[in-house]
Amino acid sequence: MGKKEKKDSPLKFYARYSSLAMQMVVIILAGAFGGKALDEWLEWGFPVFTLALTILAVVVAIVYGMREIFRQK
């Protein structure tokens, strides 16, 4: 007796991964807008926090996405 595999519907598949993509976009936008707000508040000429927080947010979003993908399999 083997395991029965559940077949996910295509709609469930697309909903899962589009939700993950939207969460990753929100993480990146939060980093970008947070960095921009910090740069405006500090009134620096070069957008140090915008660049740093955007890059950090992209890394965090990729790690988050990979963890979610590997957890679901």
PDB file of N, H, CA, C and O in Angstrom:
ATOM      1  N   MET A   1       0.841  -1.180   0.000  1.00  0.00           N
ATOM      2  CA  MET A   1       0.000   0.000   0.000  1.00  0.00           C
ATOM      3  C   MET A   1       0.882   1.237   0.000  1.00  0.00           C
ATOM      4  O   MET A   1       1.676   1.449   0.917  1.00  0.00           O
ATOM      5  N   GLY A   2       0.739   2.030  -1.011  1.00  0.00           N
ATOM      6  H   GLY A   2       0.095   1.858  -1.756  1.00  0.00           H
ATOM      7  CA  GLY A   2       1.552   3.228  -1.138  1.00  0.00           C
ATOM      8  C   GLY A   2       0.803   4.475  -0.696  1.00  0.00           C
ATOM      9  O   GLY A   2      -0.397   4.452  -0.424  1.00  0.00           O
ATOM     10  N   LYS A   3       1.533   5.523  -0.638  1.00  0.00           N
ATOM     11  H   LYS A   3       2.508   5.542  -0.859  1.00  0.00           H
ATOM     12  CA  LYS A   3       0.911   6.802  -0.276  1.00  0.00           C
ATOM     13  C   LYS A   3       0.087   7.309  -1.439  1.00  0.00           C
ATOM     14  O   LYS A   3       0.473   7.174  -2.600  1.00  0.00           O
ATOM     15  N   LYS A   4      -1.033   7.883  -1.120  1.00  0.00           N
ATOM     16  H   LYS A   4      -1.347   7.992  -0.177  1.00  0.00           H
ATOM     17  CA  LYS A   4      -1.838   8.516  -2.160  1.00  0.00           C
ATOM     18  C   LYS A   4      -1.370   9.953  -2.306  1.00  0.00           C
ATOM     19  O   LYS A   4      -1.259  10.686  -1.323  1.00  0.00           O
ATOM     20  N   GLU A   5      -1.104  10.339  -3.515  1.00  0.00           N
ATOM     21  H   GLU A   5      -1.195   9.744  -4.313  1.00  0.00           H
ATOM     22  CA  GLU A   5      -0.662  11.705  -3.762  1.00  0.00           C
ATOM     23  C   GLU A   5      -1.868  12.587  -4.024  1.00  0.00           C
ATOM     24  O   GLU A   5      -2.759  12.260  -4.808  1.00  0.00           O
ATOM     25  N   LYS A   6      -1.859  13.713  -3.340  1.00  0.00           N
ATOM     26  H   LYS A   6      -1.135  13.978  -2.703  1.00  0.00           H
ATOM     27  CA  LYS A   6      -2.923  14.683  -3.590  1.00  0.00           C
ATOM     28  C   LYS A   6      -2.570  15.483  -4.828  1.00  0.00           C
ATOM     29  O   LYS A   6      -1.444  15.957  -4.979  1.00  0.00           O
ATOM     30  N   LYS A   7      -3.526  15.625  -5.695  1.00  0.00           N
ATOM     31  H   LYS A   7      -4.441  15.240  -5.573  1.00  0.00           H
ATOM     32  CA  LYS A   7      -3.316  16.463  -6.876  1.00  0.00           C
ATOM     33  C   LYS A   7      -3.942  17.822  -6.595  1.00  0.00           C
ATOM     34  O   LYS A   7      -5.148  17.935  -6.376  1.00  0.00           O
ATOM     35  N   ASP A   8      -3.102  18.843  -6.605  1.00  0.00           N
ATOM     36  H   ASP A   8      -2.123  18.750  -6.782  1.00  0.00           H
ATOM     37  CA  ASP A   8      -3.600  20.202  -6.397  1.00  0.00           C
ATOM     38  C   ASP A   8      -4.192  20.723  -7.694  1.00  0.00           C
ATOM     39  O   ASP A   8      -3.694  20.445  -8.785  1.00  0.00           O
ATOM     40  N   SER A   9      -5.239  21.464  -7.553  1.00  0.00           N
ATOM     41  H   SER A   9      -5.644  21.690  -6.667  1.00  0.00           H
ATOM     42  CA  SER A   9      -5.832  22.072  -8.732  1.00  0.00           C
ATOM     43  C   SER A   9      -4.916  23.190  -9.239  1.00  0.00           C
ATOM     44  O   SER A   9      -4.165  23.772  -8.455  1.00  0.00           O
ATOM     45  N   PRO A  10      -4.968  23.492 -10.521  1.00  0.00           N
ATOM     46  CA  PRO A  10      -4.124  24.567 -11.055  1.00  0.00           C
ATOM     47  C   PRO A  10      -4.411  25.915 -10.387  1.00  0.00           C
ATOM     48  O   PRO A  10      -3.507  26.732 -10.217  1.00  0.00           O
ATOM     49  N   LEU A  11      -5.659  26.140 -10.013  1.00  0.00           N
ATOM     50  H   LEU A  11      -6.394  25.475 -10.151  1.00  0.00           H
ATOM     51  CA  LEU A  11      -6.002  27.399  -9.360  1.00  0.00           C
ATOM     52  C   LEU A  11      -5.306  27.522  -8.002  1.00  0.00           C
ATOM     53  O   LEU A  11      -4.819  28.595  -7.645  1.00  0.00           O
ATOM     54  N   LYS A  12      -5.261  26.431  -7.257  1.00  0.00           N
ATOM     55  H   LYS A  12      -5.656  25.559  -7.547  1.00  0.00           H
ATOM     56  CA  LYS A  12      -4.590  26.444  -5.957  1.00  0.00           C
ATOM     57  C   LYS A  12      -3.091  26.673  -6.129  1.00  0.00           C
ATOM     58  O   LYS A  12      -2.475  27.392  -5.343  1.00  0.00           O
ATOM     59  N   PHE A  13      -2.508  26.062  -7.156  1.00  0.00           N
ATOM     60  H   PHE A  13      -3.008  25.478  -7.794  1.00  0.00           H
ATOM     61  CA  PHE A  13      -1.092  26.238  -7.460  1.00  0.00           C
ATOM     62  C   PHE A  13      -0.770  27.702  -7.750  1.00  0.00           C
ATOM     63  O   PHE A  13       0.170  28.258  -7.182  1.00  0.00           O
ATOM     64  N   TYR A  14      -1.547  28.321  -8.633  1.00  0.00           N
ATOM     65  H   TYR A  14      -2.310  27.869  -9.095  1.00  0.00           H
ATOM     66  CA  TYR A  14      -1.303  29.727  -8.987  1.00  0.00           C
ATOM     67  C   TYR A  14      -1.575  30.658  -7.818  1.00  0.00           C
ATOM     68  O   TYR A  14      -0.870  31.652  -7.645  1.00  0.00           O
ATOM     69  N   ALA A  15      -2.576  30.355  -7.019  1.00  0.00           N
ATOM     70  H   ALA A  15      -3.149  29.547  -7.160  1.00  0.00           H
ATOM     71  CA  ALA A  15      -2.881  31.196  -5.860  1.00  0.00           C
ATOM     72  C   ALA A  15      -1.734  31.159  -4.852  1.00  0.00           C
ATOM     73  O   ALA A  15      -1.379  32.186  -4.273  1.00  0.00           O
ATOM     74  N   ARG A  16      -1.158  29.977  -4.644  1.00  0.00           N
ATOM     75  H   ARG A  16      -1.446  29.143  -5.114  1.00  0.00           H
ATOM     76  CA  ARG A  16      -0.058  29.839  -3.680  1.00  0.00           C
ATOM     77  C   ARG A  16       1.153  30.658  -4.107  1.00  0.00           C
ATOM     78  O   ARG A  16       1.726  31.396  -3.305  1.00  0.00           O
ATOM     79  N   TYR A  17       1.536  30.527  -5.359  1.00  0.00           N
ATOM     80  H   TYR A  17       1.071  29.927  -6.011  1.00  0.00           H
ATOM     81  CA  TYR A  17       2.756  31.195  -5.801  1.00  0.00           C
ATOM     82  C   TYR A  17       2.549  32.680  -6.112  1.00  0.00           C
ATOM     83  O   TYR A  17       3.490  33.464  -5.989  1.00  0.00           O
ATOM     84  N   SER A  18       1.362  33.077  -6.504  1.00  0.00           N
ATOM     85  H   SER A  18       0.597  32.440  -6.604  1.00  0.00           H
ATOM     86  CA  SER A  18       1.126  34.512  -6.687  1.00  0.00           C
ATOM     87  C   SER A  18       1.063  35.199  -5.329  1.00  0.00           C
ATOM     88  O   SER A  18       1.474  36.352  -5.201  1.00  0.00           O
ATOM     89  N   SER A  19       0.560  34.512  -4.326  1.00  0.00           N
ATOM     90  H   SER A  19       0.227  33.575  -4.430  1.00  0.00           H
ATOM     91  CA  SER A  19       0.562  35.063  -2.971  1.00  0.00           C
ATOM     92  C   SER A  19       1.993  35.236  -2.464  1.00  0.00           C
ATOM     93  O   SER A  19       2.321  36.252  -1.850  1.00  0.00           O
ATOM     94  N   LEU A  20       2.833  34.250  -2.721  1.00  0.00           N
ATOM     95  H   LEU A  20       2.567  33.426  -3.220  1.00  0.00           H
ATOM     96  CA  LEU A  20       4.238  34.332  -2.331  1.00  0.00           C
ATOM     97  C   LEU A  20       4.924  35.492  -3.042  1.00  0.00           C
ATOM     98  O   LEU A  20       5.696  36.227  -2.426  1.00  0.00           O
ATOM     99  N   ALA A  21       4.649  35.661  -4.326  1.00  0.00           N
ATOM    100  H   ALA A  21       4.021  35.064  -4.826  1.00  0.00           H
ATOM    101  CA  ALA A  21       5.244  36.759  -5.083  1.00  0.00           C
ATOM    102  C   ALA A  21       4.806  38.116  -4.528  1.00  0.00           C
ATOM    103  O   ALA A  21       5.615  39.039  -4.424  1.00  0.00           O
ATOM    104  N   MET A  22       3.541  38.232  -4.179  1.00  0.00           N
ATOM    105  H   MET A  22       2.885  37.483  -4.263  1.00  0.00           H
ATOM    106  CA  MET A  22       3.058  39.504  -3.621  1.00  0.00           C
ATOM    107  C   MET A  22       3.716  39.794  -2.272  1.00  0.00           C
ATOM    108  O   MET A  22       4.041  40.946  -1.985  1.00  0.00           O
ATOM    109  N   GLN A  23       3.915  38.779  -1.450  1.00  0.00           N
ATOM    110  H   GLN A  23       3.650  37.844  -1.683  1.00  0.00           H
ATOM    111  CA  GLN A  23       4.589  38.974  -0.169  1.00  0.00           C
ATOM    112  C   GLN A  23       6.028  39.427  -0.373  1.00  0.00           C
ATOM    113  O   GLN A  23       6.525  40.278   0.364  1.00  0.00           O
ATOM    114  N   MET A  24       6.693  38.864  -1.367  1.00  0.00           N
ATOM    115  H   MET A  24       6.290  38.173  -1.966  1.00  0.00           H
ATOM    116  CA  MET A  24       8.063  39.268  -1.653  1.00  0.00           C
ATOM    117  C   MET A  24       8.122  40.710  -2.153  1.00  0.00           C
ATOM    118  O   MET A  24       9.034  41.453  -1.792  1.00  0.00           O
ATOM    119  N   VAL A  25       7.161  41.108  -2.977  1.00  0.00           N
ATOM    120  H   VAL A  25       6.420  40.504  -3.270  1.00  0.00           H
ATOM    121  CA  VAL A  25       7.100  42.487  -3.472  1.00  0.00           C
ATOM    122  C   VAL A  25       6.881  43.454  -2.308  1.00  0.00           C
ATOM    123  O   VAL A  25       7.491  44.522  -2.261  1.00  0.00           O
ATOM    124  N   VAL A  26       6.016  43.080  -1.379  1.00  0.00           N
ATOM    125  H   VAL A  26       5.521  42.212  -1.418  1.00  0.00           H
ATOM    126  CA  VAL A  26       5.748  43.945  -0.219  1.00  0.00           C
ATOM    127  C   VAL A  26       7.006  44.104   0.627  1.00  0.00           C
ATOM    128  O   VAL A  26       7.286  45.204   1.104  1.00  0.00           O
ATOM    129  N   ILE A  27       7.766  43.034   0.822  1.00  0.00           N
ATOM    130  H   ILE A  27       7.538  42.141   0.435  1.00  0.00           H
ATOM    131  CA  ILE A  27       9.012  43.120   1.593  1.00  0.00           C
ATOM    132  C   ILE A  27       9.989  44.081   0.919  1.00  0.00           C
ATOM    133  O   ILE A  27      10.597  44.914   1.590  1.00  0.00           O
ATOM    134  N   ILE A  28      10.143  43.973  -0.393  1.00  0.00           N
ATOM    135  H   ILE A  28       9.649  43.296  -0.938  1.00  0.00           H
ATOM    136  CA  ILE A  28      11.080  44.830  -1.123  1.00  0.00           C
ATOM    137  C   ILE A  28      10.619  46.287  -1.098  1.00  0.00           C
ATOM    138  O   ILE A  28      11.429  47.191  -0.892  1.00  0.00           O
ATOM    139  N   LEU A  29       9.328  46.517  -1.305  1.00  0.00           N
ATOM    140  H   LEU A  29       8.670  45.784  -1.472  1.00  0.00           H
ATOM    141  CA  LEU A  29       8.817  47.891  -1.268  1.00  0.00           C
ATOM    142  C   LEU A  29       8.945  48.511   0.122  1.00  0.00           C
ATOM    143  O   LEU A  29       9.232  49.701   0.248  1.00  0.00           O
ATOM    144  N   ALA A  30       8.735  47.711   1.160  1.00  0.00           N
ATOM    145  H   ALA A  30       8.502  46.744   1.058  1.00  0.00           H
ATOM    146  CA  ALA A  30       8.889  48.220   2.525  1.00  0.00           C
ATOM    147  C   ALA A  30      10.331  48.659   2.766  1.00  0.00           C
ATOM    148  O   ALA A  30      10.571  49.698   3.381  1.00  0.00           O
ATOM    149  N   GLY A  31      11.284  47.877   2.285  1.00  0.00           N
ATOM    150  H   GLY A  31      11.089  47.033   1.786  1.00  0.00           H
ATOM    151  CA  GLY A  31      12.688  48.260   2.430  1.00  0.00           C
ATOM    152  C   GLY A  31      13.014  49.518   1.654  1.00  0.00           C
ATOM    153  O   GLY A  31      13.725  50.390   2.155  1.00  0.00           O
ATOM    154  N   ALA A  32      12.505  49.624   0.436  1.00  0.00           N
ATOM    155  H   ALA A  32      11.928  48.916   0.029  1.00  0.00           H
ATOM    156  CA  ALA A  32      12.800  50.794  -0.394  1.00  0.00           C
ATOM    157  C   ALA A  32      12.183  52.066   0.186  1.00  0.00           C
ATOM    158  O   ALA A  32      12.851  53.094   0.296  1.00  0.00           O
ATOM    159  N   PHE A  33      10.911  51.988   0.553  1.00  0.00           N
ATOM    160  H   PHE A  33      10.369  51.152   0.463  1.00  0.00           H
ATOM    161  CA  PHE A  33      10.259  53.185   1.086  1.00  0.00           C
ATOM    162  C   PHE A  33      10.770  53.536   2.482  1.00  0.00           C
ATOM    163  O   PHE A  33      10.846  54.712   2.838  1.00  0.00           O
ATOM    164  N   GLY A  34      11.118  52.528   3.269  1.00  0.00           N
ATOM    165  H   GLY A  34      11.056  51.573   2.980  1.00  0.00           H
ATOM    166  CA  GLY A  34      11.708  52.800   4.579  1.00  0.00           C
ATOM    167  C   GLY A  34      13.054  53.487   4.449  1.00  0.00           C
ATOM    168  O   GLY A  34      13.351  54.427   5.186  1.00  0.00           O
ATOM    169  N   GLY A  35      13.865  53.022   3.516  1.00  0.00           N
ATOM    170  H   GLY A  35      13.624  52.258   2.918  1.00  0.00           H
ATOM    171  CA  GLY A  35      15.165  53.652   3.276  1.00  0.00           C
ATOM    172  C   GLY A  35      15.019  55.066   2.758  1.00  0.00           C
ATOM    173  O   GLY A  35      15.773  55.959   3.144  1.00  0.00           O
ATOM    174  N   LYS A  36      14.048  55.268   1.880  1.00  0.00           N
ATOM    175  H   LYS A  36      13.436  54.543   1.566  1.00  0.00           H
ATOM    176  CA  LYS A  36      13.816  56.619   1.350  1.00  0.00           C
ATOM    177  C   LYS A  36      13.374  57.572   2.455  1.00  0.00           C
ATOM    178  O   LYS A  36      13.810  58.722   2.507  1.00  0.00           O
ATOM    179  N   ALA A  37      12.506  57.085   3.338  1.00  0.00           N
ATOM    180  H   ALA A  37      12.152  56.150   3.296  1.00  0.00           H
ATOM    181  CA  ALA A  37      12.045  57.925   4.449  1.00  0.00           C
ATOM    182  C   ALA A  37      13.203  58.284   5.387  1.00  0.00           C
ATOM    183  O   ALA A  37      13.301  59.416   5.860  1.00  0.00           O
ATOM    184  N   LEU A  38      14.073  57.314   5.647  1.00  0.00           N
ATOM    185  H   LEU A  38      13.994  56.394   5.263  1.00  0.00           H
ATOM    186  CA  LEU A  38      15.239  57.603   6.491  1.00  0.00           C
ATOM    187  C   LEU A  38      16.160  58.617   5.836  1.00  0.00           C
ATOM    188  O   LEU A  38      16.654  59.522   6.508  1.00  0.00           O
ATOM    189  N   ASP A  39      16.401  58.485   4.539  1.00  0.00           N
ATOM    190  H   ASP A  39      16.000  57.750   3.993  1.00  0.00           H
ATOM    191  CA  ASP A  39      17.266  59.434   3.831  1.00  0.00           C
ATOM    192  C   ASP A  39      16.670  60.840   3.825  1.00  0.00           C
ATOM    193  O   ASP A  39      17.396  61.822   3.977  1.00  0.00           O
ATOM    194  N   GLU A  40      15.365  60.939   3.651  1.00  0.00           N
ATOM    195  H   GLU A  40      14.776  60.141   3.527  1.00  0.00           H
ATOM    196  CA  GLU A  40      14.728  62.260   3.678  1.00  0.00           C
ATOM    197  C   GLU A  40      14.771  62.860   5.077  1.00  0.00           C
ATOM    198  O   GLU A  40      14.956  64.066   5.235  1.00  0.00           O
ATOM    199  N   TRP A  41      14.601  62.018   6.091  1.00  0.00           N
ATOM    200  H   TRP A  41      14.451  61.038   5.964  1.00  0.00           H
ATOM    201  CA  TRP A  41      14.618  62.499   7.468  1.00  0.00           C
ATOM    202  C   TRP A  41      16.010  62.994   7.866  1.00  0.00           C
ATOM    203  O   TRP A  41      16.141  63.997   8.567  1.00  0.00           O
ATOM    204  N   LEU A  42      17.052  62.281   7.411  1.00  0.00           N
ATOM    205  H   LEU A  42      16.946  61.467   6.841  1.00  0.00           H
ATOM    206  CA  LEU A  42      18.424  62.670   7.735  1.00  0.00           C
ATOM    207  C   LEU A  42      18.967  63.738   6.792  1.00  0.00           C
ATOM    208  O   LEU A  42      20.000  64.345   7.074  1.00  0.00           O
ATOM    209  N   GLU A  43      18.276  63.975   5.671  1.00  0.00           N
ATOM    210  H   GLU A  43      17.437  63.482   5.442  1.00  0.00           H
ATOM    211  CA  GLU A  43      18.651  64.984   4.689  1.00  0.00           C
ATOM    212  C   GLU A  43      20.061  64.792   4.156  1.00  0.00           C
ATOM    213  O   GLU A  43      20.833  65.744   4.046  1.00  0.00           O
ATOM    214  N   TRP A  44      20.386  63.549   3.827  1.00  0.00           N
ATOM    215  H   TRP A  44      19.759  62.775   3.916  1.00  0.00           H
ATOM    216  CA  TRP A  44      21.680  63.259   3.230  1.00  0.00           C
ATOM    217  C   TRP A  44      21.591  63.430   1.732  1.00  0.00           C
ATOM    218  O   TRP A  44      20.536  63.204   1.140  1.00  0.00           O
ATOM    219  N   GLY A  45      22.688  63.825   1.111  1.00  0.00           N
ATOM    220  H   GLY A  45      23.546  64.008   1.591  1.00  0.00           H
ATOM    221  CA  GLY A  45      22.704  64.025  -0.335  1.00  0.00           C
ATOM    222  C   GLY A  45      22.676  62.725  -1.115  1.00  0.00           C
ATOM    223  O   GLY A  45      22.035  62.636  -2.162  1.00  0.00           O
ATOM    224  N   PHE A  46      23.370  61.717  -0.607  1.00  0.00           N
ATOM    225  H   PHE A  46      23.891  61.789   0.244  1.00  0.00           H
ATOM    226  CA  PHE A  46      23.423  60.418  -1.280  1.00  0.00           C
ATOM    227  C   PHE A  46      22.468  59.447  -0.575  1.00  0.00           C
ATOM    228  O   PHE A  46      22.489  59.364   0.653  1.00  0.00           O
ATOM    229  N   PRO A  47      21.640  58.717  -1.310  1.00  0.00           N
ATOM    230  CA  PRO A  47      20.630  57.841  -0.698  1.00  0.00           C
ATOM    231  C   PRO A  47      21.213  56.538  -0.140  1.00  0.00           C
ATOM    232  O   PRO A  47      20.976  55.461  -0.687  1.00  0.00           O
ATOM    233  N   VAL A  48      21.962  56.645   0.932  1.00  0.00           N
ATOM    234  H   VAL A  48      22.154  57.520   1.376  1.00  0.00           H
ATOM    235  CA  VAL A  48      22.632  55.481   1.516  1.00  0.00           C
ATOM    236  C   VAL A  48      21.614  54.459   2.017  1.00  0.00           C
ATOM    237  O   VAL A  48      21.704  53.278   1.680  1.00  0.00           O
ATOM    238  N   PHE A  49      20.658  54.903   2.810  1.00  0.00           N
ATOM    239  H   PHE A  49      20.586  55.862   3.083  1.00  0.00           H
ATOM    240  CA  PHE A  49      19.693  53.975   3.394  1.00  0.00           C
ATOM    241  C   PHE A  49      18.740  53.397   2.347  1.00  0.00           C
ATOM    242  O   PHE A  49      18.306  52.251   2.469  1.00  0.00           O
ATOM    243  N   THR A  50      18.419  54.170   1.335  1.00  0.00           N
ATOM    244  H   THR A  50      18.772  55.101   1.236  1.00  0.00           H
ATOM    245  CA  THR A  50      17.561  53.645   0.278  1.00  0.00           C
ATOM    246  C   THR A  50      18.248  52.468  -0.412  1.00  0.00           C
ATOM    247  O   THR A  50      17.628  51.425  -0.620  1.00  0.00           O
ATOM    248  N   LEU A  51      19.503  52.624  -0.762  1.00  0.00           N
ATOM    249  H   LEU A  51      20.007  53.471  -0.593  1.00  0.00           H
ATOM    250  CA  LEU A  51      20.244  51.538  -1.407  1.00  0.00           C
ATOM    251  C   LEU A  51      20.448  50.355  -0.470  1.00  0.00           C
ATOM    252  O   LEU A  51      20.204  49.208  -0.843  1.00  0.00           O
ATOM    253  N   ALA A  52      20.891  50.639   0.738  1.00  0.00           N
ATOM    254  H   ALA A  52      21.088  51.571   1.041  1.00  0.00           H
ATOM    255  CA  ALA A  52      21.199  49.557   1.677  1.00  0.00           C
ATOM    256  C   ALA A  52      19.948  48.762   2.054  1.00  0.00           C
ATOM    257  O   ALA A  52      19.967  47.532   2.039  1.00  0.00           O
ATOM    258  N   LEU A  53      18.873  49.452   2.388  1.00  0.00           N
ATOM    259  H   LEU A  53      18.857  50.452   2.399  1.00  0.00           H
ATOM    260  CA  LEU A  53      17.666  48.743   2.801  1.00  0.00           C
ATOM    261  C   LEU A  53      16.971  48.045   1.638  1.00  0.00           C
ATOM    262  O   LEU A  53      16.331  47.011   1.830  1.00  0.00           O
ATOM    263  N   THR A  54      17.091  48.598   0.443  1.00  0.00           N
ATOM    264  H   THR A  54      17.611  49.438   0.288  1.00  0.00           H
ATOM    265  CA  THR A  54      16.511  47.925  -0.715  1.00  0.00           C
ATOM    266  C   THR A  54      17.264  46.626  -1.010  1.00  0.00           C
ATOM    267  O   THR A  54      16.643  45.593  -1.262  1.00  0.00           O
ATOM    268  N   ILE A  55      18.579  46.672  -0.980  1.00  0.00           N
ATOM    269  H   ILE A  55      19.084  47.511  -0.776  1.00  0.00           H
ATOM    270  CA  ILE A  55      19.370  45.464  -1.212  1.00  0.00           C
ATOM    271  C   ILE A  55      19.113  44.440  -0.108  1.00  0.00           C
ATOM    272  O   ILE A  55      18.961  43.251  -0.389  1.00  0.00           O
ATOM    273  N   LEU A  56      19.065  44.891   1.138  1.00  0.00           N
ATOM    274  H   LEU A  56      19.189  45.857   1.366  1.00  0.00           H
ATOM    275  CA  LEU A  56      18.768  43.989   2.252  1.00  0.00           C
ATOM    276  C   LEU A  56      17.382  43.367   2.109  1.00  0.00           C
ATOM    277  O   LEU A  56      17.199  42.179   2.376  1.00  0.00           O
ATOM    278  N   ALA A  57      16.409  44.171   1.689  1.00  0.00           N
ATOM    279  H   ALA A  57      16.558  45.136   1.472  1.00  0.00           H
ATOM    280  CA  ALA A  57      15.048  43.664   1.514  1.00  0.00           C
ATOM    281  C   ALA A  57      14.969  42.642   0.385  1.00  0.00           C
ATOM    282  O   ALA A  57      14.213  41.675   0.484  1.00  0.00           O
ATOM    283  N   VAL A  58      15.733  42.837  -0.680  1.00  0.00           N
ATOM    284  H   VAL A  58      16.347  43.622  -0.761  1.00  0.00           H
ATOM    285  CA  VAL A  58      15.756  41.856  -1.771  1.00  0.00           C
ATOM    286  C   VAL A  58      16.330  40.529  -1.271  1.00  0.00           C
ATOM    287  O   VAL A  58      15.797  39.465  -1.588  1.00  0.00           O
ATOM    288  N   VAL A  59      17.396  40.585  -0.505  1.00  0.00           N
ATOM    289  H   VAL A  59      17.829  41.449  -0.247  1.00  0.00           H
ATOM    290  CA  VAL A  59      17.995  39.366   0.049  1.00  0.00           C
ATOM    291  C   VAL A  59      17.012  38.671   0.985  1.00  0.00           C
ATOM    292  O   VAL A  59      16.847  37.453   0.923  1.00  0.00           O
ATOM    293  N   VAL A  60      16.362  39.440   1.847  1.00  0.00           N
ATOM    294  H   VAL A  60      16.495  40.430   1.898  1.00  0.00           H
ATOM    295  CA  VAL A  60      15.383  38.873   2.780  1.00  0.00           C
ATOM    296  C   VAL A  60      14.219  38.250   2.012  1.00  0.00           C
ATOM    297  O   VAL A  60      13.756  37.167   2.372  1.00  0.00           O
ATOM    298  N   ALA A  61      13.744  38.910   0.970  1.00  0.00           N
ATOM    299  H   ALA A  61      14.121  39.789   0.677  1.00  0.00           H
ATOM    300  CA  ALA A  61      12.631  38.384   0.176  1.00  0.00           C
ATOM    301  C   ALA A  61      13.018  37.091  -0.529  1.00  0.00           C
ATOM    302  O   ALA A  61      12.206  36.168  -0.603  1.00  0.00           O
ATOM    303  N   ILE A  62      14.233  37.004  -1.045  1.00  0.00           N
ATOM    304  H   ILE A  62      14.892  37.754  -0.985  1.00  0.00           H
ATOM    305  CA  ILE A  62      14.683  35.780  -1.710  1.00  0.00           C
ATOM    306  C   ILE A  62      14.785  34.638  -0.703  1.00  0.00           C
ATOM    307  O   ILE A  62      14.342  33.524  -0.981  1.00  0.00           O
ATOM    308  N   VAL A  63      15.363  34.908   0.460  1.00  0.00           N
ATOM    309  H   VAL A  63      15.723  35.814   0.686  1.00  0.00           H
ATOM    310  CA  VAL A  63      15.467  33.869   1.488  1.00  0.00           C
ATOM    311  C   VAL A  63      14.080  33.425   1.937  1.00  0.00           C
ATOM    312  O   VAL A  63      13.827  32.231   2.097  1.00  0.00           O
ATOM    313  N   TYR A  64      13.194  34.372   2.137  1.00  0.00           N
ATOM    314  H   TYR A  64      13.399  35.342   2.007  1.00  0.00           H
ATOM    315  CA  TYR A  64      11.824  34.049   2.526  1.00  0.00           C
ATOM    316  C   TYR A  64      11.132  33.204   1.453  1.00  0.00           C
ATOM    317  O   TYR A  64      10.472  32.214   1.768  1.00  0.00           O
ATOM    318  N   GLY A  65      11.284  33.591   0.214  1.00  0.00           N
ATOM    319  H   GLY A  65      11.820  34.396  -0.041  1.00  0.00           H
ATOM    320  CA  GLY A  65      10.677  32.855  -0.888  1.00  0.00           C
ATOM    321  C   GLY A  65      11.214  31.442  -0.994  1.00  0.00           C
ATOM    322  O   GLY A  65      10.446  30.501  -1.194  1.00  0.00           O
ATOM    323  N   MET A  66      12.519  31.281  -0.864  1.00  0.00           N
ATOM    324  H   MET A  66      13.143  32.046  -0.702  1.00  0.00           H
ATOM    325  CA  MET A  66      13.113  29.949  -0.947  1.00  0.00           C
ATOM    326  C   MET A  66      12.648  29.068   0.206  1.00  0.00           C
ATOM    327  O   MET A  66      12.372  27.885   0.009  1.00  0.00           O
ATOM    328  N   ARG A  67      12.561  29.627   1.394  1.00  0.00           N
ATOM    329  H   ARG A  67      12.786  30.588   1.555  1.00  0.00           H
ATOM    330  CA  ARG A  67      12.091  28.839   2.539  1.00  0.00           C
ATOM    331  C   ARG A  67      10.663  28.389   2.338  1.00  0.00           C
ATOM    332  O   ARG A  67      10.317  27.253   2.664  1.00  0.00           O
ATOM    333  N   GLU A  68       9.827  29.267   1.803  1.00  0.00           N
ATOM    334  H   GLU A  68      10.108  30.189   1.538  1.00  0.00           H
ATOM    335  CA  GLU A  68       8.431  28.902   1.571  1.00  0.00           C
ATOM    336  C   GLU A  68       8.307  27.843   0.481  1.00  0.00           C
ATOM    337  O   GLU A  68       7.489  26.930   0.595  1.00  0.00           O
ATOM    338  N   ILE A  69       9.103  27.955  -0.563  1.00  0.00           N
ATOM    339  H   ILE A  69       9.768  28.696  -0.656  1.00  0.00           H
ATOM    340  CA  ILE A  69       9.032  26.979  -1.656  1.00  0.00           C
ATOM    341  C   ILE A  69       9.489  25.602  -1.164  1.00  0.00           C
ATOM    342  O   ILE A  69       8.848  24.594  -1.462  1.00  0.00           O
ATOM    343  N   PHE A  70      10.591  25.555  -0.415  1.00  0.00           N
ATOM    344  H   PHE A  70      11.112  26.374  -0.173  1.00  0.00           H
ATOM    345  CA  PHE A  70      11.086  24.264   0.043  1.00  0.00           C
ATOM    346  C   PHE A  70      10.230  23.677   1.168  1.00  0.00           C
ATOM    347  O   PHE A  70      10.192  22.460   1.343  1.00  0.00           O
ATOM    348  N   ARG A  71       9.553  24.522   1.920  1.00  0.00           N
ATOM    349  H   ARG A  71       9.584  25.511   1.778  1.00  0.00           H
ATOM    350  CA  ARG A  71       8.674  24.019   2.977  1.00  0.00           C
ATOM    351  C   ARG A  71       7.434  23.365   2.381  1.00  0.00           C
ATOM    352  O   ARG A  71       6.895  22.431   2.974  1.00  0.00           O
ATOM    353  N   GLN A  72       6.970  23.826   1.235  1.00  0.00           N
ATOM    354  H   GLN A  72       7.407  24.585   0.753  1.00  0.00           H
ATOM    355  CA  GLN A  72       5.748  23.314   0.634  1.00  0.00           C
ATOM    356  C   GLN A  72       5.956  21.988  -0.077  1.00  0.00           C
ATOM    357  O   GLN A  72       4.978  21.297  -0.363  1.00  0.00           O
ATOM    358  N   LYS A  73       7.174  21.613  -0.368  1.00  0.00           N
ATOM    359  H   LYS A  73       7.968  22.174  -0.136  1.00  0.00           H
ATOM    360  CA  LYS A  73       7.413  20.356  -1.097  1.00  0.00           C
ATOM    361  C   LYS A  73       7.613  19.208  -0.167  1.00  0.00           C
ATOM    362  O   LYS A  73       7.825  18.081  -0.614  1.00  0.00           O
TER     363      LYS A  73
END
